Amino acid sequence: MTWLLTNTAREHRLVDYFAHPVDNPTPYMPPLGEIGHSLAHINRFTGHACRAYSVAEHSLLVADMAVQDGHGYMVEICALMHDAHESVTGDVSTPAKQMLGNAWARFENAQQHALLAAYGLVVDMEQHKALIKHYDLKALATERRDLLPFNAAVHTPWPIIDTPGAEILPSAEVDLMCKERVTKTPTAWANTWKWRTASLFAIVQQQARASAKEAA
C-alpha cells in the first residue's frame, strides 16, 4: 500500500513523486485546509512534550520569529510551509532520521519537493533556506526549554543547538506554556495556520498579477 487517505477523503499516492517523478510534471496541490488539519494533529518530539505540541504550532512559531526580526512575506510563507510535507510523511524525529539515513532522506525530500513545486515555492525556499533553518533551530531551542524536561547538568548536549561557539538560544519573548497556547485546540491551530498561509499566498498572487500588468 503506497497511498494514504487524507482528511478531505483524497487518496494521496506517495509513490507518484517518489518513484516516477517524470510521469508527474505537474504536482498535485493539496488544499491548505487539508495540510493545516494534518499538521495541527501531528505532535512533535514523538509525543514526549509536556503537552500536545503540533507541527502547525511549530510552523507558526518559526514564522512569528522571522516576522519579529523584520523579514518579509516570502520568508514568512516559507517558514509556514517548511514542514508542510509532513502532512503526508508524518513528523519523524531527528534522531530517527539519522538512524534511517539516505532511505528516509530520499523519500522525504521527494515529498517536500513535490509539495513546494505545486505551490511554486521551490526557488524561494532554496533562496531563504539558511534563514528558515536558523528560525527552525531557534524554535527548537525554545521548545526544548519550555516543553521538554531537558537539564543541561545531566543530559547529553544536542549538537544541533548546543555546539560550543555556535549555540542557538531560545526566544526570551515566547512562553510556550502560556494559557493562550495551552488551551488552544487543534482545530484552532489548523485554522490559524490555514488562514495565515492563505492570506500570504493571496499577496503573492496579487504581486504576480501586478507584475504581469506592468510587463504588458
N, C-alpha and C positions, 0 to 999 in steps of 0.2 A: 504494500500500500504506500503510494508516494504522493498522496494528497491529503489535505485536511479540510474539514468543514468549518467555515467561519461563522461569526455571529450574524452575518447577513444571509445565511443559507447558501453562500457561494462555496464551490469546491475549488480550493487553491491547489494547483498541481505543482508541487515543489520541483519536480524533475524538469519542467518546461524551460527554466532559465539556468538550469544546472548542467544537465547532460546535453541539451540540444539548443544552445543559445542562438545558433544561426537560423534555426527554424522559427524564432520568435523575435523578429526585428522590431516589433512594437510591443514593449512590455505592457501588461495589464496594469491599470491604475486602480488600486483598491480604494474605496471611499475612505475619506478621512475619519468618518464616524466608525467605520469598521476597525481601522487601525487604533483609534483612541480607546475604543471599548476594550480591545485586547490588551493594550499597554497598561490600562488602568486596573486590570485584573491579574497582571503578572508581577509577582513580588521579586524584588532584588535580594541579593545575598542569600539565595536559595531558601528564603523564608526565615532566616536566622536573626533578622532585625527585631527590635523590641516591640515593634508594631507593624502592621501591614504597610509596606512602603513600595509603591509600584514604579514601574518603568515610566509611566506617564508623569508622575510627580517628579521623578528624577529629571526627565527631559525638560520639564518646566523650570526646574531649579537651574539647570545648565543655561537655559535661555535667559532667565532672570539675571544671572551673574554677568552674562555678556552684555545685556542691556544696561545694567548698572554701571558698567565700565565705558559706556558710550558707543558701543558698536551698533551698526545699522541693522536694517530689517533683514538683509540677506544672511548675516551671521546669526541673527535670531531664528530665522526659519531653518537654517542648517542645524542649529542647536536642537530645535524641536524635533527635527526629522532624523537625527543621527542614530537613534536606536529604533526607528520605525519598523525596520525589517524584523525586529524581534516579535512583531505581531504574527509572524509565520514561523520563525526559527525557535522562539522561546528565548528566555534570558539564561544563558549559561555563564556560570561564574568564571572569572579569570583563571583561577587555579585549574578548573576543569578544562577550559580551553587549552591551557598549556599541556595538560596531560593528553588531550585528544590530538594536538598537533596539526599537521597540514590537512588532514581529512576534514576537521571542523572548519579551519580557515577557508578552505576551498568552497565548502558548502555555504558558509555564512557570507563570504564575500560575493558569491554569485547572487544570493538572495538580496543582499543590500544593494548591489549594483543595479539589479533589475528594478527595484523599487525607486531608487534615485533617478534612474533613467526615465521611468514612467512619469515622474514629476518634474523632469527637466533640471535636476539638481546635481548631476554628476560633476560638471565643471566647477560649480560654486562650492560644492562640498570639498573638492580637492583644493581649491583656492584657499578655503578657510579651515583646512584640516588641522593645522597646528593650533589655531585659536580654539576650535571646538575641543580638541584634546586637552588643552590647558584648563578650560572650564569644566570639562568632564572629570578631570582629576581633582579640581578644587571642590566639586560637588561630592566626589568620593571621600575626600578628607573630612568634609562637613558631615557626611552621612556616618562615617566611622565614629566621629566624635559624639554624635547625638543619638545614634541608633544601635550601636554595637558595644559590647562590654570590653572594648579594647583597653588594655593597660600597658603603657609603654615600658613599665618597670618589669613586667613579667611575660609579655607576649613578643613574639618574633616580629621585627620591623617588616613593613611592607615595602619592598624595593621601589614599587611604582610611585610611592608618595613620601617615602622616608629616607631616600638615598642622601647621605650627607653632602651638603653643598647644593643639592637640588630638591630640597624638601618642598612639598606642596602644603600650604597652610589652609585650614578650614576658614570659612567665612565667619567673621565676627558679627555680621549683620543678620544672620539667619538662625532661627531656632526651630529645628525640625520636630520638636516636641511641643510646640505651642498648640493651644486648644484649637485654633482655626484649622490647622493641618490635621491634627489627630482625629477630629470629628468629621472631617470631610469624607464623603462617601466615594466609592469607586466610580459611580455614575457621574458625580460632580467633577471628579478629576478628569474623566473621559471627556465630558462636555467642555471643560476649561481648555484641555489640550486641543480638542477639535476646533472650537471657535477661534481660538488664538491663531492656530495654524491656518485655518481657512481665511482669516482676515489678512494674514500676511501674503498668502497666495493671491488674494484679490489685488493687493498692492502691486505684486509682480505683474499681474495681467494688465493692470492699468498702465504701468510703465511700458510694457511691451506695445500696447495699443498707441500710446503717445509717441513712442519711437517710430513705429510704423507710419504714423500720420506725418511726422516730420520728414521721414525719408521719401514719402510720396510727394 
